[in-house]
Amino acid sequence: MHSARAALALRNVVNYNQSAWDSQAILRVLDIPALDLAQGAHVAVTGPSGCGKTTFLHVLAGLERPTSGDVIWLSQSLYEMSESARDRWRARNVGIVFQEPGLFHELTALENVLVPTWLQNLWVEARLKHHARHLLLRVGVRPEAMGFALSRGEAQRVGLVRAVIRQPPILLADEPTASLDAANGFAVRDLLLELTREYGATLIVTTHDENVAAAMAQRYEIRDARLDAAIVDATARSEPCESVSHP
């Protein structure tokens, strides 16, 4: 897809990694001549395990420099920035939902949501605390619940709230439903779509979950390091969860 109003542009991105099985072998993981996405796009990236989906997200987030090429988000070239400038840019512009939420068990759900803000600013304004509390209640998690007491689905929803609390223009999600049962998988999928639509964020999800992939307006599959694009009907194969907040 090419767009004159692209929020994301990849140009000649190539990435090689050392083989995990053969220390002498170098594998081509990504080979993407060009990719353009408009602001607010909802995109699924599929492909077999080990095909490069996570590497692709890391390159998009500025976490892993490609062997060659560049990633341009919102007219800013990530790999012309210094590493510290790229870190600051990511903190302002990118929310990331990981397959494992990585919560602190000794903190409450609310505290887990606010940890990144504490680390950046050493304090949290009252407005943000109120917003975090509101979002947690909206997704069916008690703000005072301790991390160790959360179910797997609740923990993933806390991780999602943590990623969107500052309404970043970019949300990247790496296999966000991989360890969830069907009901929680539908709930997390619906929340990803609902929350990003509300403030117009670009959403890119890597997934093996057909229910997630089918809900996205655009879909790419990584094959032999390349992205093959297909436009899918976002309503054809996807059924909403009966209750997003309380699966």
Order of alpha helices (4+ residues) and beta strands (2+ residues): beta-beta-beta-alpha-beta-beta-alpha-beta-alpha-alpha-alpha-beta-alpha-beta-alpha-beta-beta
